Amino acid sequence: MCLAIPGQIIEILQERDNLALVDVVGVRRKIDVGLLAEEPAKPGDWVLIHVGFAMSRISEEDAREQMRLLKMMGEHAAAMEEITGYGLDDSVARGGP
């Protein structure tokens, strides 16, 4: 199943163009935000993430609803597995902002 996972941008990284650090339920990963180029991403933005790319901006309320729906459908574990396997970063940091 194709999952879109909500996450909050913590930091825009300087190590590579269009790279940001996001937090998804305590898991921090690097993602590509290049698809949001019309209005550059900034810390605090909520985004829907798919295979390591921020696909669109969403509200915090929509992010909470998306996670609730993933849990309700039994897809929460698969979503967390996806977020840890993006490959843009080989480490996973846990913790709050």
N, C-alpha and C positions, 0 to 999 in steps of 0.2 A: 504494500500500500504506500502511496506517496503521502508523506506527512509534511505539514507546514507547522513549524514549532515557533512559538512566540519567545522573544528574548529582548532584553534591554541593553542598549549600547552603553558600555561603561567608559570606553576610551577609544579615540581614533588613533591608530598606531602609525608611526612614521617610518617603520621598517620597510613598508611596501605600499604603493598606491592602493587606495580603496580597501584597506585592511582595518578592521575594528575588533575590539575585544567586547564580547557580549556576555551577559549573565542569563542563564536559563535555569531557573530554580536552583541556584547555588552552584551550577557548573559553569565555568568560564571557558570560552573558546574564542579563537580567532575566526572571523568570517569575512567574506568579501562583500563590500557595500557598494560596489561599482554600478549595480543596477538602479541605485537611488541617485544617480548623478544629476538629475534635473534640479534637485534640492539636496545638497550634500548632507549626509548623516551627521548627527552630533550626539554627544553624550546625553543620556536621558531619553532618547528616542526609543520607542518600542517598534520592533520589526517582526515580520513573519520570515522564518528562515527555512530554506530547503536546500539540502545537500551543500551546505556551507556558504550559501548566498542569501543575503537579505533581499527578499522578493518585493516587499512593500512595507510601508509604515502602517502601524495600527495604533489605536489608543490603548492605554493601560487597561481600561475596562474590557476591550476586545481581547487583549492578551489573556486576562484572567478567564474569560469565557472560553477561549480556545483551549486552554489547559484543562478546564473543567470538562469540556466535551471530549478531549483525548482520554481523560481518566474514565469518563462514563462509558466510552466505547471500548475500554480496555487496551487502548493504544499508548498509554503513558509510558510504559516500559520500553516500547519500541521507539518512541520519540526520544527518550533519554539515551537509548543505544545509538540512535542516529546522531545526536548532538555530540557524542563522544568520539565518533568515527569520521569526522570531516576531513582530516588529513592536512589541513592548513597549519596545524600545530600538533606536535607529538606529545604535548603534556596537557593534563587536565588539572585545573586548579579549582578547589572547592572553597566556598566562603562567600560571604555577603559583600556588597559594595563598600 
